[in-house]
Every structure is written in C-alpha cells, then in structure tokens.
Amino acid sequence: MRIELIIIGSELLSGDRADYSGHFLAGRLYENGLDVSSITIVSDIAEYAEEIVKEASSRSDIIIITGGLNGVTKKIISRVFKKPLILNESVFPKLMSKNKLQVSNETEALMPQGAKIIENKYGIMPGLMFNSGKKIIFAMPGVLSEIKQMTEDFVLPNILNFIPRHYYTGTKIIKLLDINETEINSKVSGLFKEDPGVSFSIIPDNNQISLKIIVKSGTETKALQRINYYEMKCIELLGKYIWGFDNETMEEVAGKLLLRNGLTLAIAESCSGGLLSSKITNIPGSSKYFMGSCVAYANEIKQKILKISEKIINENGAVSVKVAEEMAKKVRKIYMSQIGIGITGIAGPEGGTEFKPVGLVYIALSTKNRTYSEKFILSGERKDIKDKTAFSALNMIRQFLLSDTL
C-alpha cells in the first residue's frame, strides 16, 4: 500500500507559513508502522491542485489531502472520481449551528456522492473520506488543531483497518545540553551498528540538541521492550548531558523540580520582556511554585519597583552582573519566594557596544544563603536571543535544584 500526502495552501509556497500538517501526519503514520511515499505542497489554484490529485490517484492507494479554499478539495474529488456533489443532510444542520454568519451553508454541505463525513470538533467544516473501490481519499481542512483531532479520531484508525501492520514502531527522544553532534555520534553509533531494526537521528535546535531513537519490531510489546533497552543504554552513555525526554520542555522539568523540593520562585526580567514568566505559567499547576514577576524593562522601574539604587545602575550599567544580582535579590524579597531570578541583557538588534555586544545577557539566581550569576553571549535575532535567555534561566533553575548546594 502506498500512502501520499497532498497539502493545499498558497501561503505555504509564499513562505508565509510553514507546513506543520505534513510534518504531523507523516510522523503519526510513521509511528504506527506506515511509510509515506511523498508529500506534495500545491497552491489553492484549482487546476494545479486537481492535476496533483489526478497524479496521486494513479500511483497511490491512500491519499490524505489537507487545506483548500472554498470547498476546492470536494470539487476536485468529485471531478477526478466522477461523483456528483450532493447535499449531505447530516452536515447541513451542524454547519448552521456552528456558522453564526450562516454564509453558504448549503454549498458547504455538498459532499461527493458516497463520501463519509469526518466530524470536526474544533471547527466549522467537516472532513471527508471517499472510497472509490480502488483508492481511499481523506480530506481535511488546513487548520492543524482540527487535522490532529480528525486524524486521531478517524483517519488513523481507518487507515490501520485498511492496512495490516508489518511492524510496530517505538521512538524515544533524549534531550541534551553541552554536547555537540559529533560527540553524540561517537558515543552512540556503536550501540546501534549491529541492529538493522534500530536507527537514530541527531536533531539540533536553537537551545538544545536531541537524539531520536527509532525501533521497528514485529509486535508492539517487542518494540516497547527494545526502545526501553536502548533508552537505558543511551542514559549510561550520555547521562550527564541529558535534561529531558520526548515532549518535555525545560519549563516542565524546572517546575517538577520546584514542586518536588517545595520551593517557590519569583522573577525580575528585563531583556526577556516577560517571556520567562510566560513559559513558566504555560504549565498547569505552576501557581503552586510561581509567586510572580516584574518586567523591569526601564531603569526607572528597576529603581522604583525593585529598589535598586541609581548609583549601582550608573556605576555598573543596567546590563551588568551587579544589576542582575540585585534584581534577583530584590524580587525574591518583594514576592517572599525562596528563589529569585534576575535577567538583564541586550537583545538587539541595536544597543550593543564593543564591550557589551548584542546577545550579552546576565542571569542571576538568589536564595537566602547565596546569590550567583552567569554571563551568556547569545546569537541570533532579537526573538532568538529572548528565547535562549528564557531557556538558559530555566536551565539555571534546573541545575541549582539538582545541585548539592540546595
């Protein structure tokens, strides 16, 4: 069985938006032991999209289509497979209740004859499945949250009914810091060399690097057993560099450690502009350990709210070790938390000098017993520097909570 993905969307060809749909669908299929033969991105222009669907129908057994404006996908399926569009009585009332504007509801309820409806729990337009007898086509709107819901509820279960699994896939992602790709490869490549059913990839990112292990086995139990085996072996080889697994974020890891130790946190941010606080509060239950924050962007706020003396700022500069440490101390006392974080730096693109370049960031951590800071020279655009700053601060919290000095 050959599976093909067609992603319709002119915005994907103009660089306005990345293709997250194809990435998600290919990943979920692969995790279930199914390989995608190709992913095609095509514009919303009907004749272009129809040409691609015709080509796909000549070579693939299962076609998954996402996106398409004004019902273009339904019309294409109707023409390619010579099935008229008819009013689906079950869809029409649902569209009327969801679409408050009630625009073109009857037209939107038209479906190729014989098509089954895929319920869309998060949006207005449903998806559809059409079985021509030789080809199976799934079509969904282009919104990622809706694609995920319809895939999990309908598309993937139906595909697995059509195609018997030849293998089961187990995956594990190990997230690492302070080690490069060459070092990771030299440490783990020998582990996987003798086993044709296992592979690995090394995935670099702005803040981290990840090792992804992929195991294929004849049964789900064997796949899980083997992935657990290789995970433990990699932990033995890479243990001191590991900070998380799979979909864990640094804010989740830091939050769990704060909870485990029964400690509270307060933050004073300057160049990160509240991003660190936002990341922390994205975690459900963070109110148990996060007391609050102050975005002390202007020097006046550092003085009036955090009570940092004008003399300290003038003598050291707003971007300095001393000011970062004062921010951490003062915010801890103001919010009566056990840990205080102070952040000051230059996110750019302007404001840098020879001695204090763009990307210079000082992050300080304060407790009742000690205050210390770290200096970072971070690269990238303004958004990258802010993101790396927040990540580095979270990692400082993690390292402190794992240290013997706690």
C-alpha positions as CSV (number, residue, x, y, z in Angstrom):
1,M,0.0,0.0,0.0
2,R,1.3,3.4,-1.0
3,I,0.3,6.5,1.1
4,E,0.7,10.0,-0.3
5,L,0.0,13.4,1.3
6,I,-1.2,16.5,-0.5
7,I,-1.0,19.8,1.3
8,I,-3.0,22.6,-0.4
9,G,-2.2,26.1,0.5
10,S,-0.7,29.1,-1.4
11,E,0.6,30.5,1.9
12,L,2.9,27.6,2.2
13,L,4.5,28.4,-1.2
14,S,5.0,32.1,-0.4
15,G,6.8,31.5,2.8
16,D,4.0,33.0,4.9
17,R,3.6,29.7,6.9
18,A,5.4,26.5,7.4
19,D,3.9,23.1,6.6
20,Y,3.1,21.7,10.0
21,S,0.3,19.5,8.6
22,G,2.5,17.3,6.5
23,H,5.1,17.0,9.4
24,F,2.4,15.9,11.8
25,L,0.7,13.4,9.5
26,A,3.9,11.8,8.3
27,G,5.1,11.5,11.9
28,R,1.9,9.9,13.2
29,L,1.8,7.4,10.3
30,Y,5.5,6.5,10.7
31,E,4.9,6.0,14.5
32,N,2.3,3.4,13.5
33,G,4.5,1.5,11.2
34,L,3.3,3.2,8.0
35,D,5.6,4.9,5.5
36,V,4.6,8.0,3.4
37,S,5.9,7.8,-0.2
38,S,5.7,11.6,-0.8
39,I,4.4,14.9,0.4
40,T,3.3,17.5,-2.2
41,I,2.6,21.1,-1.4
42,V,0.4,22.8,-4.1
43,S,-1.3,26.2,-4.4
44,D,-5.0,26.9,-3.9
45,I,-5.5,27.3,-7.7
46,A,-8.0,24.6,-8.5
47,E,-6.4,23.3,-11.8
48,Y,-3.0,22.9,-10.1
49,A,-4.4,21.0,-7.2
50,E,-6.6,18.9,-9.4
51,E,-3.5,17.9,-11.5
52,I,-1.7,16.7,-8.4
53,V,-4.7,14.7,-7.1
54,K,-5.0,13.0,-10.5
55,E,-1.3,12.1,-10.5
56,A,-1.6,10.8,-6.9
57,S,-4.6,8.7,-7.7
58,S,-2.7,7.0,-10.5
59,R,0.1,5.8,-8.2
60,S,-1.1,5.7,-4.5
61,D,-3.6,3.6,-2.7
62,I,-4.3,6.1,0.1
63,I,-4.3,9.9,-0.3
64,I,-4.6,12.4,2.5
65,I,-5.4,15.9,1.5
66,T,-5.4,19.0,3.8
67,G,-6.4,22.6,3.1
68,G,-8.1,24.1,0.1
69,L,-10.2,27.2,-0.1
70,N,-14.0,27.5,-0.8
71,G,-14.5,23.7,-1.0
72,V,-11.9,23.3,-3.7
73,T,-11.0,19.8,-2.5
74,K,-14.5,18.4,-2.6
75,K,-14.9,19.7,-6.2
76,I,-11.6,18.1,-7.2
77,I,-12.6,14.7,-5.7
78,S,-15.9,15.0,-7.5
79,R,-14.3,15.6,-10.9
80,V,-11.4,13.2,-10.6
81,F,-13.6,10.3,-9.5
82,K,-16.7,11.4,-11.4
83,K,-19.0,11.5,-8.4
84,P,-21.6,14.4,-8.2
85,L,-21.7,16.7,-5.3
86,I,-24.9,16.2,-3.3
87,L,-26.3,17.8,-0.2
88,N,-25.4,15.8,2.9
89,E,-28.4,16.1,5.2
90,S,-26.4,15.2,8.3
91,V,-23.8,18.0,7.7
92,F,-26.2,20.9,7.0
93,P,-27.8,21.4,10.5
94,K,-24.4,21.1,12.1
95,L,-23.0,23.8,9.8
96,M,-26.0,26.0,10.6
97,S,-25.4,25.7,14.3
98,K,-21.6,26.3,14.1
99,N,-21.5,29.0,11.5
100,K,-23.2,32.1,13.1
101,L,-23.0,34.1,9.9
102,Q,-24.8,31.3,8.0
103,V,-23.0,32.1,4.8
104,S,-23.2,29.5,2.0
105,N,-24.1,26.7,4.5
106,E,-25.9,24.7,1.8
107,T,-23.0,24.9,-0.6
108,E,-20.6,23.9,2.2
109,A,-22.8,20.9,3.0
110,L,-22.3,19.5,-0.5
111,M,-20.2,16.3,-0.5
112,P,-19.1,13.9,-3.2
113,Q,-21.6,11.1,-3.5
114,G,-20.6,8.2,-1.3
115,A,-18.3,10.2,0.9
116,K,-18.3,9.6,4.7
117,I,-18.1,12.6,7.0
118,I,-15.3,13.1,9.4
119,E,-16.5,15.1,12.4
120,N,-14.6,18.3,13.1
121,K,-14.9,19.0,16.8
122,Y,-12.9,22.2,16.8
123,G,-14.0,24.0,13.6
124,I,-16.9,24.5,11.2
125,M,-16.0,22.5,8.1
126,P,-16.1,18.7,8.4
127,G,-13.6,16.4,6.7
128,L,-14.5,13.5,4.4
129,M,-13.4,10.0,3.5
130,F,-14.1,8.8,-0.1
131,N,-13.5,5.2,-1.1
132,S,-13.6,4.7,-4.9
133,G,-13.2,0.9,-4.6
134,K,-9.5,1.2,-5.5
135,K,-8.4,4.4,-3.8
136,I,-9.2,5.8,-0.4
137,I,-9.0,9.6,0.0
138,F,-9.2,11.5,3.2
139,A,-9.7,15.3,3.0
140,M,-9.5,17.7,6.0
141,P,-9.4,21.5,6.5
142,G,-6.0,23.1,6.8
143,V,-6.1,24.1,10.5
144,L,-3.6,22.0,12.4
145,S,-5.6,21.6,15.6
146,E,-8.5,20.3,13.5
147,I,-6.3,18.0,11.5
148,K,-4.9,16.5,14.7
149,Q,-8.3,15.8,16.1
150,M,-9.7,14.2,12.9
151,T,-6.5,12.2,12.4
152,E,-6.6,10.7,15.9
153,D,-10.4,10.1,16.0
154,F,-11.0,8.9,12.4
155,V,-8.2,8.9,9.8
156,L,-5.6,6.9,11.5
157,P,-7.9,4.2,12.9
158,N,-9.5,3.8,9.5
159,I,-6.1,3.5,7.7
160,L,-5.0,0.9,10.2
161,N,-8.1,-1.1,9.4
162,F,-7.3,-1.0,5.7
163,I,-3.6,-1.8,6.0
164,P,-2.3,-4.6,8.2
165,R,0.8,-3.5,10.1
166,H,4.0,-5.2,9.1
167,Y,5.8,-3.8,12.1
168,Y,5.4,-1.6,15.2
169,T,7.5,1.4,15.9
170,G,8.9,2.6,19.2
171,T,10.5,6.0,19.5
172,K,12.4,7.9,22.2
173,I,13.7,11.4,22.1
174,I,16.5,12.2,24.5
175,K,17.2,16.0,25.0
176,L,20.8,17.1,25.6
177,L,22.9,20.1,26.5
178,D,26.6,20.9,26.4
179,I,27.5,18.3,23.8
180,N,27.7,18.6,20.0
181,E,26.6,16.3,17.2
182,T,30.0,14.8,16.6
183,E,30.4,13.8,20.2
184,I,26.9,12.3,20.4
185,N,27.6,10.3,17.3
186,S,30.9,9.0,18.5
187,K,29.3,7.9,21.8
188,V,26.2,6.1,20.5
189,S,26.9,5.0,16.9
190,G,28.5,1.7,18.0
191,L,25.4,0.9,20.1
192,F,23.2,0.8,17.0
193,K,25.6,-0.6,14.5
194,E,24.8,-4.3,14.8
195,D,20.9,-3.9,14.9
196,P,19.2,-3.3,11.5
197,G,15.9,-2.8,13.2
198,V,17.0,0.3,15.1
199,S,18.1,3.7,13.8
200,F,18.9,7.1,15.2
201,S,19.0,10.7,14.2
202,I,20.6,13.8,15.8
203,I,18.4,16.9,15.7
204,P,19.9,20.3,16.5
205,D,17.8,23.2,17.7
206,N,18.3,26.7,19.0
207,N,18.6,25.8,22.6
208,Q,19.4,22.1,22.6
209,I,20.2,19.0,20.7
210,S,18.1,15.8,20.6
211,L,18.9,12.2,20.0
212,K,15.9,10.4,18.4
213,I,15.9,6.5,18.6
214,I,13.6,4.6,16.3
215,V,13.0,0.9,16.8
216,K,10.9,-1.4,14.5
217,S,9.6,-4.7,15.7
218,G,7.0,-7.3,14.8
219,T,4.8,-6.6,17.9
220,E,4.1,-3.6,20.0
221,T,5.4,-5.3,23.1
222,K,8.8,-6.1,21.5
223,A,9.0,-2.5,20.1
224,L,8.5,-1.1,23.6
225,Q,10.9,-3.6,25.2
226,R,13.6,-2.7,22.7
227,I,13.1,1.1,22.9
228,N,13.4,0.8,26.7
229,Y,16.6,-1.2,26.3
230,Y,18.2,1.4,24.0
231,E,17.0,4.3,26.2
232,M,18.8,2.8,29.2
233,K,21.9,2.2,27.2
234,C,21.9,5.8,26.0
235,I,21.4,7.1,29.5
236,E,24.5,5.2,30.5
237,L,26.5,6.8,27.7
238,L,25.0,10.3,27.9
239,G,23.7,10.7,31.4
240,K,25.3,13.9,32.5
241,Y,24.2,15.7,29.3
242,I,20.5,14.7,29.5
243,W,17.9,17.2,30.7
244,G,14.7,15.7,29.4
245,F,12.8,13.2,27.2
246,D,10.3,13.2,24.4
247,N,7.9,16.2,24.6
248,E,9.2,17.6,27.9
249,T,10.0,21.3,27.9
250,M,12.6,22.9,30.2
251,E,9.8,24.8,32.0
252,E,8.1,21.5,32.8
253,V,11.4,20.0,34.1
254,A,12.1,23.0,36.2
255,G,8.5,23.1,37.5
256,K,8.6,19.5,38.6
257,L,11.8,20.1,40.5
258,L,10.4,23.2,42.2
259,L,7.4,21.1,43.3
260,R,9.5,18.2,44.4
261,N,11.6,20.5,46.6
262,G,8.7,22.6,47.9
263,L,10.3,25.8,46.7
264,T,8.8,29.0,45.3
265,L,10.1,31.3,42.6
266,A,9.9,35.0,41.6
267,I,11.4,36.6,38.6
268,A,12.6,40.1,37.6
269,E,13.0,40.3,33.8
270,S,14.4,43.0,31.6
271,C,15.6,42.0,28.1
272,S,13.4,38.8,28.0
273,G,10.4,41.0,28.4
274,G,8.2,38.6,30.4
275,L,8.9,35.6,28.2
276,L,10.3,33.5,31.1
277,S,7.2,34.2,33.2
278,S,5.0,33.3,30.2
279,K,6.8,30.0,29.7
280,I,6.5,29.1,33.4
281,T,2.8,29.9,33.6
282,N,2.1,27.9,30.5
283,I,2.5,24.8,32.8
284,P,-0.7,23.8,34.6
285,G,-0.3,23.9,38.3
286,S,2.6,26.5,38.2
287,S,0.7,28.6,40.8
288,K,2.0,26.1,43.4
289,Y,5.5,27.4,43.0
290,F,5.5,30.6,40.9
291,M,4.8,33.7,43.0
292,G,5.0,36.4,40.4
293,S,7.3,38.6,38.3
294,C,8.3,42.1,37.5
295,V,9.2,43.1,33.9
296,A,11.6,45.9,34.8
297,Y,12.5,47.0,31.3
298,A,13.2,50.7,32.1
299,N,15.8,51.8,34.6
300,E,13.1,53.8,36.4
301,I,11.2,50.6,37.2
302,K,14.4,48.9,38.4
303,Q,14.8,51.8,40.8
304,K,11.2,52.4,41.9
305,I,9.8,48.9,42.0
306,L,12.8,46.7,42.6
307,K,14.5,49.4,44.8
308,I,17.9,49.1,43.0
309,S,19.9,52.2,43.7
310,E,20.6,54.7,40.9
311,K,24.2,54.6,42.0
312,I,24.5,50.8,41.3
313,I,23.0,51.2,37.9
314,N,25.1,54.2,36.9
315,E,28.4,52.7,38.2
316,N,27.8,49.2,36.6
317,G,25.4,49.8,33.8
318,A,21.9,48.4,33.5
319,V,23.4,45.3,31.8
320,S,25.8,44.1,34.4
321,V,26.5,41.3,36.9
322,K,25.7,43.6,39.8
323,V,22.3,44.7,38.5
324,A,21.3,41.2,37.6
325,E,22.1,40.0,41.1
326,E,20.3,43.0,42.7
327,M,17.3,42.2,40.6
328,A,17.3,38.6,41.7
329,K,17.7,39.5,45.4
330,K,15.1,42.3,45.4
331,V,12.4,40.3,43.6
332,R,12.9,37.4,45.9
333,K,12.3,39.6,48.9
334,I,9.4,41.6,47.4
335,Y,7.5,38.4,46.5
336,M,8.7,36.5,49.6
337,S,9.9,33.5,47.5
338,Q,12.7,31.1,48.2
339,I,14.3,31.6,44.8
340,G,14.7,34.9,42.8
341,I,15.8,35.2,39.2
342,G,17.2,38.4,37.7
343,I,17.7,38.9,34.0
344,T,19.3,41.8,32.1
345,G,20.9,41.9,28.7
346,I,20.9,43.3,25.2
347,A,18.5,41.6,22.8
348,G,19.4,43.8,19.8
349,P,19.5,44.4,17.0
350,E,20.7,47.8,18.3
351,G,22.2,48.9,21.7
352,G,25.4,46.8,21.5
353,T,28.9,48.2,22.0
354,E,32.4,46.8,21.7
355,F,32.4,45.8,25.4
356,K,28.8,44.9,25.7
357,P,27.7,43.3,22.4
358,V,24.2,42.4,21.3
359,G,23.5,39.0,22.8
360,L,25.2,39.8,26.1
361,V,22.9,38.5,28.9
362,Y,23.5,38.2,32.7
363,I,21.2,35.9,34.6
364,A,21.4,35.8,38.4
365,L,19.8,33.3,40.9
366,S,19.3,34.3,44.5
367,T,18.4,32.4,47.7
368,K,18.6,33.4,51.3
369,N,22.0,31.8,51.5
370,R,23.7,32.9,48.3
371,T,23.4,34.8,45.1
372,Y,25.4,34.0,41.9
373,S,25.2,34.8,38.2
374,E,26.2,33.6,34.8
375,K,27.2,35.5,31.7
376,F,25.9,34.5,28.3
377,I,26.8,35.6,24.8
378,L,23.8,34.5,22.8
379,S,23.4,34.5,19.0
380,G,20.5,35.1,16.6
381,E,17.9,37.7,16.0
382,R,16.0,39.5,18.8
383,K,13.4,36.8,19.2
384,D,16.1,34.1,19.3
385,I,18.0,35.9,22.0
386,K,14.9,36.3,24.1
387,D,14.0,32.7,23.7
388,K,17.6,31.5,24.5
389,T,17.6,33.8,27.6
390,A,14.4,32.2,29.0
391,F,15.7,28.7,28.3
392,S,19.1,29.5,29.9
393,A,17.3,30.9,33.0
394,L,15.2,27.8,33.3
395,N,18.3,25.6,32.9
396,M,20.0,27.6,35.7
397,I,17.0,26.8,38.0
398,R,17.1,23.1,37.0
399,Q,20.9,22.9,37.7
400,F,20.5,24.6,41.0
401,L,17.7,22.3,42.1
402,L,19.8,19.3,41.1
403,S,23.0,20.5,42.8
404,D,24.4,19.6,46.2
405,T,24.2,23.3,47.3
406,L,20.4,23.2,47.6
